[in-house]
Amino acid sequence: MTLNSQILGQLEQQAIELPSWAFANSGTRFRVFGQPGVPRDPFEKIADAAQVHKVTALAPKVALHIPWDKVDDYAKLRNHAEDLGVALGTINSNTFQDEAYKFGSLAHSDAAVRQKAIDHHFECIEIMNETGSQDLKIWLADGTNYPGQDDMRGRQDRLTESLAKIYERIGENQRLVLEYKFFEPAFYHTDVPDWGTSYAQVVALGERAFVCLDTGHHAPGTNIEFIVMQLLRLGKLGSFDFNSAFYADDDLIVGAADPFQLFRILVEVVRGGGYGPDSGVAFMLDQCHNVEKKIPGQIRSVLNVQEMTARALLVDRDALGAAQQAGDVLTANSILMDAFYTDVRPALAEWRESRGLPADPMEGYAESGYQQKIEAERVGGEQAGWGA
């Protein structure tokens, strides 16, 4: 199998959004580990993200997290990004680090707390208007730890009302994307624990509301590609948050835990029309680099997605369909496995060189001297991290 001109043309359209927070300090529940050269403000985060795009041509947008990435002048931040060859992307809200949100935010029993959370999303929409962002992504830590702690049905009703107020405020060319997570930090029940709950909420909102699927937000053994298929079939898959999980929401480099799972997911993305600039599905990373360097970690991540996308595009759909129709189980499986086991890396390296990119972006970045430069220059000030 080879990467023909049609597949290479499709790969040229690939765009994977980077999270600004991936370049900041992060760690475990027990400690946040600092690294030399870590950004001290959103401008430096974007500068680092631009390095990923420079050596891969895969990451043209940077997602922001509010209030972690608040600045006084968003037009200045937008111009800064454009000067570096990237754009500002998804605006992610944060209703899980304020004392008022101890027992929830948009689903809280106290109307004043709910309004506080709604007002935060109104602020995010204003930022979207200034940055040119299309998507408002909402992930909620809302839930309970103990049976009887709160009324689960009442919380769903309050969540519906809160989301409706936010949805009314978004612009005609903007979208609300609701993420789900099956547990943590709430352990008895989470208010948006699965794709079905997220789907039910966004369907009630309207045609500009979609589901965000985070690949790490599922119980072990979940058939994630089935969920991808179903949401594409229903026209409600708005975006991905790509990462890897060995046990739970580990936020590791995408493809690190189960490369075959990433391949299977992308097979369904291609099959369901979820790939390409006109699909309406946004690819994004949501990862933390706790022990590895931040920028190389993001480079490795986008390359993993690209490689598995190339393999997914190699699947012989006609032969696969014929085998499936004939009930030929082993042939159908072998067609899929042949594409998965194809080593596309040499062909991708050659293709990159033909486009003026480093054949090996990891090596290209290492040789650029950028890492040594930021480690030498970013001395003093306060490094960005969780909550900043």
FIVEX-622111 format. One line per 5 residues: number of its first residue (from 1); their letters; for each residue z, x, y of C-alpha. Coordinates in steps of 0.2 Angstrom, whole numbers. Example, Ala and Ser with C-alpha at 12.3 -4.5 7.8 and 13.67 -1.06 7.14 Angstrom:
2
1	AS	39 62 -22 ~ 36 68 -5
//
This chain:
388
1	MTLNS	0 0 0 ~ -4 6 17 ~ -1 1 35 ~ -18 -6 40 ~ -23 -9 58
6	QILGQ	-18 -27 58 ~ 0 -23 53 ~ 1 -9 65 ~ -5 -21 79 ~ 9 -33 74
11	LEQQA	22 -19 74 ~ 16 -14 92 ~ 23 -31 98 ~ 40 -28 91 ~ 54 -29 104
16	IELPS	73 -26 99 ~ 86 -30 113 ~ 100 -17 114 ~ 118 -22 118 ~ 125 -13 133
21	WAFAN	142 -12 125 ~ 135 -2 110 ~ 135 13 122 ~ 154 11 127 ~ 169 17 117
26	SGTRF	174 6 102 ~ 185 8 87 ~ 195 -1 74 ~ 210 -13 76 ~ 221 2 77
31	RVFGQ	212 13 89 ~ 198 15 101 ~ 190 32 99 ~ 183 41 114 ~ 168 52 115
36	PGVPR	161 64 128 ~ 147 57 139 ~ 151 39 137 ~ 145 28 151 ~ 157 24 165
41	DPFEK	148 9 172 ~ 134 -3 168 ~ 121 8 177 ~ 125 23 165 ~ 124 11 150
46	IADAA	107 6 155 ~ 102 24 157 ~ 107 27 140 ~ 99 12 133 ~ 83 18 141
51	QVHKV	83 34 131 ~ 82 23 115 ~ 66 15 122 ~ 59 31 128 ~ 58 39 110
56	TALAP	55 23 100 ~ 45 10 112 ~ 55 -3 102 ~ 69 -8 114 ~ 63 -14 131
61	KVALH	78 -25 136 ~ 96 -22 138 ~ 109 -37 135 ~ 124 -38 147 ~ 141 -44 143
66	IPWDK	151 -53 157 ~ 164 -48 164 ~ 162 -31 155 ~ 146 -28 165 ~ 150 -36 182
71	VDDYA	143 -27 197 ~ 142 -31 215 ~ 123 -31 216 ~ 113 -37 202 ~ 97 -35 211
76	KLRNH	101 -16 212 ~ 105 -16 193 ~ 89 -25 189 ~ 79 -12 199 ~ 88 2 191
81	AEDLG	84 -4 174 ~ 65 -7 179 ~ 65 11 186 ~ 70 17 169 ~ 57 7 160
86	VALGT	68 -7 153 ~ 73 -25 159 ~ 89 -34 158 ~ 90 -47 144 ~ 102 -59 137
91	INSNT	118 -63 146 ~ 133 -64 135 ~ 148 -74 140 ~ 166 -69 137 ~ 180 -82 134
96	FQDEA	191 -72 122 ~ 200 -59 132 ~ 209 -70 145 ~ 227 -75 143 ~ 222 -93 146
101	YKFGS	211 -93 131 ~ 225 -90 118 ~ 223 -107 110 ~ 204 -109 114 ~ 192 -110 128
106	LAHSD	178 -123 128 ~ 187 -133 114 ~ 205 -131 122 ~ 216 -146 123 ~ 220 -142 141
111	AAVRQ	206 -149 153 ~ 210 -135 166 ~ 207 -121 153 ~ 191 -129 148 ~ 185 -130 166
116	KAIDH	190 -112 168 ~ 178 -107 153 ~ 164 -119 159 ~ 165 -111 177 ~ 164 -94 168
121	HFECI	148 -99 161 ~ 142 -106 177 ~ 144 -88 184 ~ 134 -81 170 ~ 120 -93 174
126	EIMNE	120 -87 192 ~ 119 -69 185 ~ 104 -74 174 ~ 96 -81 190 ~ 98 -64 198
131	TGSQD	93 -53 183 ~ 79 -63 177 ~ 87 -66 160 ~ 81 -80 149 ~ 96 -83 137
136	LKIWL	114 -87 139 ~ 122 -82 123 ~ 139 -90 119 ~ 151 -84 105 ~ 168 -92 104
141	ADGTN	184 -86 97 ~ 190 -104 97 ~ 200 -110 82 ~ 217 -112 74 ~ 228 -101 62
146	YPGQD	238 -115 54 ~ 235 -132 47 ~ 240 -146 59 ~ 240 -133 74 ~ 227 -144 82
151	DMRGR	216 -159 79 ~ 199 -152 72 ~ 189 -167 76 ~ 196 -168 94 ~ 191 -149 96
156	QDRLT	173 -153 91 ~ 172 -167 103 ~ 179 -157 118 ~ 167 -143 113 ~ 152 -155 114
161	ESLAK	157 -161 131 ~ 160 -143 138 ~ 143 -137 131 ~ 134 -152 138 ~ 141 -147 156
166	IYERI	134 -129 154 ~ 118 -135 147 ~ 115 -146 162 ~ 116 -131 173 ~ 103 -119 165
171	GENQR	86 -118 172 ~ 70 -125 165 ~ 65 -108 158 ~ 82 -103 152 ~ 90 -106 135
176	LVLEY	107 -109 128 ~ 110 -99 112 ~ 126 -104 102 ~ 132 -90 90 ~ 143 -94 74
181	KFFEP	156 -84 64 ~ 165 -90 49 ~ 182 -82 53 ~ 191 -71 65 ~ 201 -71 76
186	AFYHT	205 -89 70 ~ 210 -89 51 ~ 213 -107 46 ~ 197 -114 55 ~ 185 -108 67
191	DVPDW	177 -121 79 ~ 159 -114 76 ~ 160 -107 59 ~ 143 -109 52 ~ 125 -112 55
196	GTSYA	127 -131 52 ~ 140 -133 65 ~ 130 -123 78 ~ 114 -133 74 ~ 123 -149 76
201	QVVAL	130 -144 93 ~ 113 -137 99 ~ 103 -152 93 ~ 114 -163 103 ~ 111 -153 118
206	GERAF	92 -153 119 ~ 76 -143 116 ~ 82 -128 126 ~ 97 -125 115 ~ 96 -114 100
211	VCLDT	106 -105 86 ~ 110 -87 86 ~ 112 -79 69 ~ 123 -63 68 ~ 120 -55 51
216	GHHAP	138 -49 50 ~ 145 -67 53 ~ 145 -73 35 ~ 156 -73 19 ~ 151 -60 7
221	GTNIE	137 -66 -5 ~ 130 -78 8 ~ 111 -80 6 ~ 107 -76 24 ~ 88 -77 22
226	FIVMQ	90 -95 16 ~ 99 -99 33 ~ 85 -90 42 ~ 72 -100 33 ~ 81 -116 37
231	LLRLG	83 -113 55 ~ 65 -108 57 ~ 59 -123 48 ~ 70 -134 60 ~ 64 -125 75
236	KLGSF	81 -120 80 ~ 83 -101 77 ~ 84 -93 94 ~ 90 -76 91 ~ 97 -63 79
241	DFNSA	112 -51 82 ~ 107 -38 69 ~ 121 -27 61 ~ 128 -23 44 ~ 144 -29 35
246	FYADD	152 -22 19 ~ 166 -34 19 ~ 167 -45 35 ~ 161 -43 53 ~ 160 -24 52
251	DLIVG	147 -22 66 ~ 139 -7 57 ~ 121 0 59 ~ 109 -13 53 ~ 103 -10 36
256	AADPF	117 2 32 ~ 126 -10 19 ~ 111 -18 11 ~ 93 -13 16 ~ 86 -25 4
261	QLFRI	95 -39 12 ~ 87 -34 29 ~ 70 -34 21 ~ 73 -51 13 ~ 78 -58 30
266	LVEVV	63 -51 38 ~ 51 -58 25 ~ 58 -75 29 ~ 56 -71 48 ~ 37 -67 45
271	RGGGY	35 -81 33 ~ 42 -94 45 ~ 33 -88 61 ~ 48 -80 68 ~ 40 -64 72
276	GPDSG	31 -59 88 ~ 32 -62 107 ~ 26 -80 105 ~ 39 -85 91 ~ 53 -89 103
281	VAFML	65 -78 92 ~ 74 -64 100 ~ 79 -49 90 ~ 94 -40 96 ~ 107 -28 90
286	DQCHN	126 -31 91 ~ 134 -16 84 ~ 148 -3 88 ~ 147 15 85 ~ 164 21 81
291	VEKKI	162 38 73 ~ 144 42 76 ~ 136 46 93 ~ 131 30 103 ~ 113 33 107
296	PGQIR	107 41 90 ~ 116 26 82 ~ 105 14 92 ~ 89 24 88 ~ 93 24 70
301	SVLNV	96 5 71 ~ 80 0 79 ~ 70 11 67 ~ 79 3 52 ~ 73 -14 59
306	QEMTA	55 -8 62 ~ 54 0 44 ~ 59 -16 36 ~ 48 -26 47 ~ 33 -15 41
311	RALLV	38 -18 23 ~ 39 -37 26 ~ 22 -37 33 ~ 15 -28 18 ~ 20 -42 6
316	DRDAL	3 -49 -1 ~ 6 -67 4 ~ -9 -74 -6 ~ -5 -65 -22 ~ 13 -70 -20
321	GAAQQ	8 -89 -17 ~ -3 -89 -32 ~ 11 -82 -43 ~ 23 -94 -37 ~ 11 -108 -39
326	AGDVL	8 -103 -57 ~ 27 -101 -61 ~ 24 -82 -64 ~ 42 -77 -60 ~ 40 -58 -64
331	TANSI	24 -56 -55 ~ 31 -65 -40 ~ 46 -54 -40 ~ 36 -38 -42 ~ 25 -42 -28
336	LMDAF	40 -43 -17 ~ 48 -28 -24 ~ 32 -17 -22 ~ 32 -20 -4 ~ 51 -16 -2
341	YTDVR	49 0 -12 ~ 34 6 -1 ~ 39 21 9 ~ 32 17 26 ~ 41 31 35
346	PALAE	26 44 35 ~ 14 31 41 ~ 25 26 55 ~ 28 44 60 ~ 9 47 61
351	WRESR	7 31 71 ~ 21 36 83 ~ 12 52 86 ~ -4 44 90 ~ 5 34 103
356	GLPAD	13 49 112 ~ 30 46 104 ~ 40 58 94 ~ 36 57 75 ~ 54 57 72
361	PMEGY	63 49 86 ~ 80 55 81 ~ 74 73 82 ~ 65 69 98 ~ 81 63 106
366	AESGY	91 78 99 ~ 78 90 107 ~ 78 81 123 ~ 94 88 129 ~ 100 71 136
371	QQKIE	116 71 125 ~ 121 88 131 ~ 117 83 149 ~ 128 67 150 ~ 142 76 141
376	AERVG	142 89 154 ~ 140 78 169 ~ 150 62 165 ~ 167 70 168 ~ 180 60 178
381	GEQAG	181 42 181 ~ 185 29 167 ~ 174 27 152 ~ 168 10 147 ~ 175 2 132
386	WGA	181 -14 124 ~ 185 -25 139 ~ 176 -15 152
//
